[in-house]
């Protein structure tokens, strides 16, 4: 039994190594990508924006090394959000606080890839390999090359990249939902007379988050279903009482 299990593990390790070797060959990496870090962004029109980083080592997820980021960037600017997350992550690497990955994967095409390249160059980490994986056609973009690399659809190397990208997306969306759920449960709207749970949810869904509600005018608040002009004024006055006091 022990010998059989050892043989199975050995075969699995060999299979994973072959997949990583194929990935290295397809995207012309200087070394086998044993340590891969992948990033994704999740938000609703710029609201409650978060970023995720997942880590795969030897083809397997290393959840103890996953990281999540709250992002405070005004407006729905995915490039600025990715720039913020990558800068926070790799500033630590540049300071020697963490080791360099063999490969960075960003969810997106040329635009997201260019953001990553700019960050790495600014931190003198341009020796780290980085690619963009565009979801629509699963094209792989590499720096300084106009045309994408198209991996065979049945390639295990492509399937590995897809699993890593999908895991980064799942991790980002889960964190975003946690923050959104927390805000729906507890917010400054709870202290306003006439705003119950249903109206609070309608306000948050309409404006995205509490800041969106706070930045709305009385007229904009009154445009939300079940919010009349008097209640809209009450909400506005409550949210701005500290600034008008």
C-alpha positions, 0 to 999 in steps of 0.5 A: 500500500505504501509503495503504491501510494508513493508511486501514485504521488511520483506519477502526479508530480511528474505529470504536474512538472510536464504541465509546467514545462509545457507552460514554460515552453508555450510562453517562453519563460526563463524558468519553470513557473513553480510559484505563480501569483494571479490577480483579479479585481471585483467591484460594482461600478467602482463601489466596494472594490477589492482585489485578490491574489491567489498563489499556486505552487507546483500546480496546486493552490497554496491558500495560506499565501492568498491575499485580499485587498480593499481598494479606495479608488474613486470611480470604476477604473479597473486599471487604477485598481489593478495598479494599486493592488500590484504596487502594494503587493510588489513593494514588499517584494522589492523591499525583500520582505517576500520572495519573487514569484516565477510568474505573475498572471493578471486577469485581462488583456494588454491594458492590464498587462501594461499596468503590471509591467509599469509597476514592476519596472517602477520597482526594479522587478522587471526580471519577473515574468508576467502575462495577461490572460484575456477571458473572452478568447483565453488569449495569453498576452506577453510584454512587448509582443503585439499578437497574443499567444494562443495555447491549444484548447486541449492543452493542460497548460492552458487548463492550469492557467484557467484554473488559477485565473478562475480561483483568483476571480472566485476569491475576489468575488467572495470577498466583495460579497462579504463586504457588501453583506456586511454593509447591508447588515450594518450601516449609518442608515440604520439610525435614520427614522423611516428607513427600515431594512427594505428601504436601506437595501434599496438605497444601497443597491441604487447607489452602490454603497453608503458613500454613494448614498451620502453623495446623492442630492435630495432629488436623487434620493427621492428618485429611489422607489418608496423614498418620498421627498420628505424622507429624502430630506431626512436622510440627507440631513442625517448623513450630513449633520456632522458636516453642517454642525 
